[in-house]
Amino acid sequence: MSTLLLLQATATLALTGLIWFVQLVHYPLLGRVGRSEHLAYHAGHVRRTGRVVAPLMLVEAFAAIALVARPGDAPAWAVWLGLGLVALVWLSTFLVQVPCHERLSRGFDEAAWRRLVRTNWMRTGAWTVRAGLVVWLLRATGSPT
């Protein structure tokens, strides 16, 4: 088992668990915060979540790129699919979710909040597929069971 694959699996599995929590618990509750508390709550959410998510996303992206360059025993199609899913997550994050958060940082905006919850399913799905892929890769490349 390669260190890169293990690093990728660790980051991906952590992010997958986190995104499901955010999708099913945190984002829906964001719409229930009182209007007067919204700005402080949202600012805290962005700051605290960023401290957890950003390093994991960077590690995951680095490992996905490095695996394309040095796939070892991993099938080329699988490492390219993994990189494509990382790209999808990053594009969705910066083209869709970040603009929603920017609108919400100025005050509660129901349309932005609903779009955030609805479109976050793209990242949730991509990370879920990635989780299955990295587990499959761990098994396929001879990692211990």
C-alpha positions as CSV (number, residue, x, y, z in Angstrom):
1,M,0.0,0.0,0.0
2,S,1.4,3.4,-0.9
3,T,1.8,6.2,1.5
4,L,0.1,8.5,-1.0
5,L,-2.9,6.2,-1.2
6,L,-3.2,6.0,2.5
7,L,-2.9,9.8,2.9
8,Q,-5.6,10.2,0.2
9,A,-7.9,7.7,1.9
10,T,-7.5,9.3,5.3
11,A,-8.3,12.8,4.0
12,T,-11.1,11.6,1.8
13,L,-12.8,9.5,4.4
14,A,-12.6,12.3,7.0
15,L,-14.1,14.8,4.5
16,T,-16.8,12.3,3.5
17,G,-17.9,12.0,7.1
18,L,-17.7,15.7,7.6
19,I,-19.7,16.6,4.4
20,W,-22.5,14.2,5.4
21,F,-22.7,15.9,8.8
22,V,-22.7,19.4,7.2
23,Q,-25.3,18.3,4.6
24,L,-27.8,16.7,7.0
25,V,-27.3,18.6,10.2
26,H,-25.3,21.8,10.0
27,Y,-26.6,23.5,6.8
28,P,-30.2,22.8,7.5
29,L,-29.8,24.3,11.0
30,L,-28.2,27.4,9.6
31,G,-31.7,28.3,8.4
32,R,-33.1,28.1,11.9
33,V,-30.7,30.5,13.5
34,G,-32.4,33.7,14.5
35,R,-31.9,36.7,12.2
36,S,-30.2,38.7,15.0
37,E,-27.7,35.8,15.7
38,H,-27.1,34.9,12.0
39,L,-24.1,37.1,11.3
40,A,-22.1,35.9,14.3
41,Y,-23.1,32.3,13.8
42,H,-22.3,32.3,10.1
43,A,-18.9,34.0,10.7
44,G,-18.1,31.4,13.3
45,H,-19.2,28.6,11.0
46,V,-17.0,29.8,8.2
47,R,-14.0,30.3,10.4
48,R,-14.2,27.1,12.4
49,T,-15.2,24.9,9.5
50,G,-12.4,26.3,7.3
51,R,-9.8,25.3,9.9
52,V,-11.0,21.7,9.6
53,V,-11.8,21.4,6.0
54,A,-9.1,23.4,4.3
55,P,-6.1,21.3,5.4
56,L,-7.9,18.1,4.6
57,M,-8.9,19.4,1.1
58,L,-5.3,20.4,0.4
59,V,-4.0,17.0,1.5
60,E,-6.6,15.2,-0.5
61,A,-5.8,17.3,-3.7
62,F,-2.1,16.9,-3.2
63,A,-2.4,13.1,-2.9
64,A,-4.8,12.9,-5.8
65,I,-2.4,14.8,-8.1
66,A,0.6,12.9,-6.8
67,L,-1.1,9.5,-7.4
68,V,-1.7,10.5,-11.1
69,A,2.0,11.1,-11.4
70,R,3.0,8.0,-9.4
71,P,0.0,5.5,-9.4
72,G,2.0,2.5,-8.3
73,D,-0.2,-0.5,-8.5
74,A,-3.4,1.6,-8.7
75,P,-5.2,1.4,-12.1
76,A,-4.8,4.6,-14.1
77,W,-8.6,5.0,-14.6
78,A,-9.1,4.9,-10.9
79,V,-6.6,7.6,-10.0
80,W,-7.8,9.8,-12.9
81,L,-11.4,9.3,-11.7
82,G,-10.3,10.3,-8.2
83,L,-8.6,13.4,-9.5
84,G,-11.7,14.3,-11.5
85,L,-13.9,14.0,-8.4
86,V,-11.5,16.2,-6.5
87,A,-11.7,18.8,-9.3
88,L,-15.6,18.6,-9.1
89,V,-15.5,19.2,-5.4
90,W,-13.2,22.2,-5.7
91,L,-15.2,23.7,-8.6
92,S,-18.4,23.3,-6.8
93,T,-16.9,24.7,-3.6
94,F,-15.4,27.8,-5.2
95,L,-18.0,28.5,-7.9
96,V,-21.2,27.7,-6.0
97,Q,-20.9,27.2,-2.2
98,V,-18.4,30.0,-1.5
99,P,-20.6,32.6,-3.3
100,C,-23.6,31.4,-1.2
101,H,-21.5,31.8,2.0
102,E,-20.5,35.3,0.8
103,R,-24.1,36.3,0.5
104,L,-24.9,34.8,3.9
105,S,-22.0,36.7,5.4
106,R,-23.9,39.9,4.8
107,G,-27.1,38.7,6.5
108,F,-29.5,35.8,6.2
109,D,-30.7,35.3,2.7
110,E,-33.2,32.5,2.3
111,A,-32.5,32.0,-1.4
112,A,-28.8,31.8,-0.8
113,W,-29.3,29.4,2.1
114,R,-31.6,27.1,0.1
115,R,-29.2,27.1,-2.8
116,L,-26.3,26.2,-0.5
117,V,-28.2,23.2,1.0
118,R,-29.5,22.1,-2.5
119,T,-26.2,22.4,-4.3
120,N,-24.1,20.9,-1.6
121,W,-25.4,17.6,-2.6
122,M,-23.0,17.7,-5.5
123,R,-20.0,17.7,-3.1
124,T,-21.7,15.2,-0.8
125,G,-22.1,12.8,-3.7
126,A,-18.6,13.4,-5.1
127,W,-17.0,12.7,-1.8
128,T,-19.1,9.7,-1.2
129,V,-18.1,8.2,-4.5
130,R,-14.4,9.1,-3.7
131,A,-14.7,7.3,-0.4
132,G,-15.9,4.2,-2.2
133,L,-13.1,4.6,-4.7
134,V,-10.3,4.9,-2.2
135,V,-11.6,2.0,-0.2
136,W,-11.7,-0.1,-3.4
137,L,-8.2,1.1,-4.3
138,L,-6.9,0.1,-0.8
139,R,-8.2,-3.3,-1.4
140,A,-7.2,-3.6,-5.0
141,T,-3.6,-2.5,-4.4
142,G,-3.0,-5.2,-1.8
143,S,-3.5,-3.4,1.4
144,P,-4.2,-5.5,4.5
145,T,-7.8,-6.4,5.2
